[in-house]
Amino acid sequence: MSETMKTYIDQAENDLLHTYNRYQVVLDKGEGVYLYDINGKKYLDFVAGIAVFALGYHYPGYDEAVKNQVDKLIHTSNYYYNLPAIEAAERIKKASGMDRVFFTNSGAEAMEGAMKAALKYAWLKTGKNDQEIIAMNHSFHGRTLGALAVTGTPKYREAFSAVGGNVKFAELNDFDSVLACVTDKTCAIIMEPVQGEGGLLPATEDFLKKVRALCDEKDILLIFDEVQCGMGRTGYIYAWQRYGVKPDIMTSAKGLSCGVPMGAFMMTERVAQSSLTSGDHGTTYGGNPLAAAACAKVFEIFEQDNIVEHVKQVAPYLEKRLMELYEKYDCITGHRGVGLMQGLVFDRPVGEIITKALDKGLLLINAGPNIIRFVPPLIITEQNIDDMIAILDTCIE
Ligand SMILES: *Cc1c(COP(=O)(O)O)cnc(C)c1O
């Protein structure tokens, strides 16, 4: 590492709260599917800012849309309307089949809003506030207290559980474990249609359909967290569309504005009619014209350039190449995931491989200690995949 880079890293470690074990690199700029550090070293990016840069860096038209909005107006507050938010909401509705949109600034905030909507729905119905929520083991929904309360990884939650509601955890794809959690107080079931952080585990169609039927029968709201698996990543704009199992409330973020912070929660009209109303929820920045202009442009590009179709075409190739590594190495014990959201399971921690890859100009991240997660920009080509595999192969060796 260069002296300059080391100086910057030391400074950061001196100033920032130590909540992350960062990789030892200071990034400077991006181009397409590549990132460059402050010394000009080039990296093939299979992380995409954790599934954020669906369109990679500087996709034609995106920067212009953001820059134009910077020159016009970047914030209004939600006391007023703004055109980009109106357009973004319209596009989200069309893509998601949901009827009402609330904009947030992050995925965790979107989860908070989704949970508040479900709690309010139950409160209006029963007049009580002792509702329970069912969430999934190994799920990840964000780091704020509410989102954390439904995150199925105890080590994230333990120290902070003094604040947090009545949450029960079931096992993804085990319908009986969900049934066992249901009581008269259950107001919502929350899950990621494809678990991201928890290990790239997709829900099965059978499981989703059974949970949907259960929710219909008992008037429980089904909430899908599409923060990571949404925005085209699975080859569908939202992952649930693969199975046609529609939620009552859903969340989106990460790829939603491809880099400008934004999240959203959406709901059907039926829920909206008896849920959050004037004064129940708010945000200062959510739906600001800058983020909304980026979001509207992202949807426009997705449509014009058939990004989702590209994912459908290129993802099987990634899977094929990863399966070859799986066949080749005994230390790889499994393959997981769907679309451009895949993982290789190792019989040991993967930190060392990821560090080696970084050294060789490839960015990768883990999902849990033993899984390498592949969430590249959706615009990657087969050539990019070959390049990635070539480097990864030498790192595993
Ligand atoms: C990243 C993530 C979140 C939290 O999003 P933030 O923008 O970091 O708050 C929530 N749910 C899922 C599935 C995620 O991957």
PDBQT file of the ligand as one rigid body, heavy atoms in Angstrom, charges set to zero:
ROOT
HETATM    1  C1  LIG A 401     -29.310  -3.482   3.152  1.00  0.00    +0.000 C 
HETATM    2  C2  LIG A 401     -30.604  -4.036   3.563  1.00  0.00    +0.000 A 
HETATM    3  C3  LIG A 401     -31.476  -3.342   4.424  1.00  0.00    +0.000 A 
HETATM    4  C4  LIG A 401     -31.098  -2.036   5.065  1.00  0.00    +0.000 C 
HETATM    5  O1  LIG A 401     -30.893  -1.029   4.148  1.00  0.00    +0.000 OA
HETATM    6  P1  LIG A 401     -30.084   0.281   4.576  1.00  0.00    +0.000 P 
HETATM    7  O2  LIG A 401     -30.219   1.186   3.397  1.00  0.00    +0.000 OA
HETATM    8  O3  LIG A 401     -28.692  -0.147   4.876  1.00  0.00    +0.000 OA
HETATM    9  O4  LIG A 401     -30.761   0.827   5.787  1.00  0.00    +0.000 OA
HETATM   10  C5  LIG A 401     -32.713  -3.893   4.675  1.00  0.00    +0.000 A 
HETATM   11  N1  LIG A 401     -33.081  -5.063   4.143  1.00  0.00    +0.000 NA
HETATM   12  C6  LIG A 401     -32.271  -5.764   3.316  1.00  0.00    +0.000 A 
HETATM   13  C7  LIG A 401     -32.748  -7.037   2.732  1.00  0.00    +0.000 C 
HETATM   14  C8  LIG A 401     -31.001  -5.283   3.017  1.00  0.00    +0.000 A 
HETATM   15  O5  LIG A 401     -30.187  -5.986   2.220  1.00  0.00    +0.000 OA
ENDROOT
TORSDOF 0
